[in-house]
């Protein structure tokens, strides 16, 4: 059973998002050792300068890199990444498991994105869509898509 960890910047503020994430983590445990790890956001004041934003992204990146399990295959969730269909994600998960990957770490940055160091550590840069989503909503969407991908691979009825 492959371990799947979602490493995300910040805490979920909305109860419905927390509930949704908890539900999909519970469902994912049918097929994986699933977990979510939250790293603290780097606090910025109002109207931060570009330099302050760069520092924020780098500090959050350091926190993320500390949480990636040793030997995990890293997937960076970023707007410039590759887009996959649900079936494509299912194929990626199946290939990762077949190639001996014991764990996968899907990384979601904060509101200013991911550092280059995190992106460079990734074996895949993945975009959910050309549309922009709040980073907290991205967590719910990613967990649902992971559940869908595992259910596709298991020939479960969830995906139609």
C-alpha positions, 0 to 999 in steps of 0.5 A: 500500500502506497503512502500518499501525503498532501503537504499544504501551507496553512490551516483550513479556515472554513469548516466545510473545507476541513470536513471535505478533506477529512472525508476524502482522507478517510476514503483514501485509506481504502487504498493508501496510507493517506495523510495531510500535513500542514505547515505554518504560513509565513505572515506578511503585512498588508501590501507586501513588497515583491522582496517580502513576498520572495522571502515568504515563498522561500521560508514556506518552501523551507518548511515544506522541504522539511516535511517531505518524507525521505525517499518520497516522490514529490509532486508540486502543485503549480499553475505552470505544471502539466495538466492531467485528466482523472484517468491520467492521474490514475495512470500516474499513481499506478505507474508510481506504485509499479515502479516501487515508489513507497510514498508520494508527497503532493505539495500545495504552496501558500497564496504566493505559490511554491519556491523554486527549491520545492519545484526543483525537488519535484519529479512532476509539476502538476496543475489542476487547471488553467484557472486559479483556485484559492490554495485552501480549496486546492487541497479539497480538490486534490484529495477528491481527485486522488480518491477518484484516481485510486477508485479508477484503478480499483474499478470502483463505481465512484468514477463514471 
